[in-house]
Amino acid sequence: MSGPCLQVIDVGNTNVSLGIFDYRGDEATLSHHWRIGTHREHTSDEVAITLHSLFQQADRRIEEVTDVMISSVVPPLLPIWERVCTKLFKTPPMVVGPGIKTGMPVRYENPREVGADRIVNAVAAFTMLGGPVIAVDFGTATTFDCISEKGEYLGGAIFPGVHVSMEALFERASMLHRVEIARPKAVIGRTTTQSIQSGLLFGYAGMVDSMVLRIQDELGPGSRVLATGGLASRIAAETKTIERVEPFLTLEGLRILFEKNRPERGEPDGREDER
């Protein structure tokens, strides 16, 4: 690839999402994307081997990457990924956190409490749809991030994720077993498997609709709603309030933040904190 190449990495509690954006002028294309498990015990050598394998699989070369952007909600893993990226890509990564210009005022009582992934999603959602907008992320936790008409991050809500709830149920209920998260034939399950699937899928969809309506009462009835995360498409199909699914919302948000903060080639990286 001849143009600039951006590697984006989002280190989550359950998965690490990665993507490569190739630039042609000002246009960026998400050429490759991966999702791997988050392993807190992995060393920098193991992380490096994983990255090498992903690039080989995609028939890409490590040397093509010109810039790296990282967000992380797992503090012990951040220095490992930073060290690996600096070594492999020959450039220190830009990290979402203090010192990064977001263009989005954060109205949380303590802005530093907001997870990096939530800020990234909020910036991407506002860029795509304007405001007011609600970004729903179906991850380890199901989060609702609310952005005002003026582009201010207002806060939101956090709910246990589908898989977290399912694992807690099976650990506490001896007679219940793990099931595939799939759409049952009816809300009224005729087997234990169908009953659990109904509760997980339709129950979560109902929770999302109820939360969105409550949030819209405060944020405004014209608030747009989009969803992301591994189960976004499956659950969004059962809701009445989610109008758009963006599976790569976080990766796009990392790209947007990189573009807001990238220095001119050959100039020092002067960044300011707007969070």
Secondary structure, 3 states (H helix, E strand, C coil): CCCCEEEEEEECCCEEEEEEEEEECCEEEEEEEEEEECCCCCCHHHHHHHHHHHHHHCCCCHHHCCEEEEEECCHHHHHHHHHHHHHHHCCCCEECCCCCCCCCCECCCCHHHCCHHHHHHHHHHHHHHCCCEEEEEECCEEEEEEECCCCCEEEEEEEECHHHHHHHHHHHCCCCCCCCCCCCCCCCCCCHHHHHHHHHHHHHHHHHHHHHHHHHHHHCCCCEEEEEECCHHHHHCCCCCCCEECCCHHHHHHHHHHHHHCCCCCCCCCCCCCC
